[in-house]
């Protein structure tokens, strides 16, 4: 069983309901098992792995759907890890 991790520590400030929606969204789109840990989601799938680029696209779609794309971005972390990071917004 292969797994991908998504660091959601910055996204937790938006609320627990959003994290549950994200877990359901990923479960539905990837047909994989999604576990919610303290500061991360773990996407596990038997056989063929969920590709990192596809998972990144799904995370970006989720942020766009919930109108959070201006406040968060998806960056790559270590091997098999993606990070949902809060954007630094310049003050005028």
Buried (B, 14 or more C-beta within 10 A) or exposed (E): EEBBBBBBEBBEEBEEEBBEBBBEBBBEBBEBBBEBEEEBBBBBBEEEBBEBEEBBEBBBEBBEEBEBBEBBBBEEEEEBBBBBBBEEEEEE
